[in-house]
Amino acid sequence: MIDALPGTWGLIQLAIQAALVAWALVGLVLAVLPPASAYSMEGKWPKPAWIGICAGAALFFAIRPFGILGIVAMVAVGVFFADVKPAVGGRRR
């Protein structure tokens, strides 16, 4: 039983990593959809900045999700989903 634990833990870490990458990629797609004017009308950072943040987060999650940059990326994508997306999400082209 003890010998199976590292392999099981590795699979759990891989599943968490895949979920984080998917979360960041969904954020990337949702950042691309609204027009750039929606970001400025709501007083948020520009659209290219949020696209870069979500793309960078996906990259950090794919490389090393549990490092310090992974934690920063989690916060950044969380801010996008909690603050930016609700503000600009209803505005379409």
N, C-alpha and C positions, 0 to 999 in steps of 0.2 A: 504494500500500500504506500509506503513512504517513497519507494522508487518511482511511482507513477505521479507523485505530486509535482515535481519540476516540469514534466511534460504537460500536465494539466494546467499548471500555472502559465506555462508558455502559450498554450492555446487560449487561455483567458486574456492574456496580454495582447495576443494577436487579434482577438475579437474586439477588444477595446480600441486598439489602434485602428482597425478597419472602420469601426463606428465613428471615430474621431475624424478620419479622413473623409468619410462620407458626409459627416456633418459640415465640415469646412467646404466641401464641394457643393453641397446644397446651398450654403451661404453664398458661394461664388456665383452660382446660377441666379439666385435671388437678388444679388447685388447688380447683376448685369441687366435685369429686366426693366426696372424703372428708368425713366429718362434722367439725364444728368441735371436737368432743371429742378427735379423733385428734391434732390439732395440740397441744393442751395436754397430752395423755397422753405425748406424745413429747418435750415440753419445747421445742417450736418456737414461733415467733411465731404469733399468732392467724391464723385462716383469712382474715378480711377483709384483713389486712395483705398476705398472699401473693397474694390476688386483686388487690389494688391494685397491688402490685409488678409482677405479670405484665401487667396492663392498661396500666399506665404505660409499661412496657418496649415493649409493642406500639405504643403511641402514639409514643414516642421513635424507634423503628425506622422507623415510617411517615414521620415528619417529617424526621429527620436521623440516619441510622443510624451515620454515621462521625464524629460529634461526640463531645465528652466525655461528654455524657449518654447517648449510644448505647453507649459503652464501659462506663459504670457499669451500664446496663441489661443488657448482655451478661453482666457478672459476676453481677448479681442473678438473672437467669434461670438462669444456670449453677449458682448455689448452690441454687436451687430444685430443679433436676433432679438434682444430685449429692447433696444432703443431705436436703432436706425430702421430696421425693416418695418416695424409698425408705423413709423412716421412717413416713410416714402413708399411703402408697399401698395397703397391704394391708388397711387398715381400711375397711370399707364400712358403709353405714347399716343 
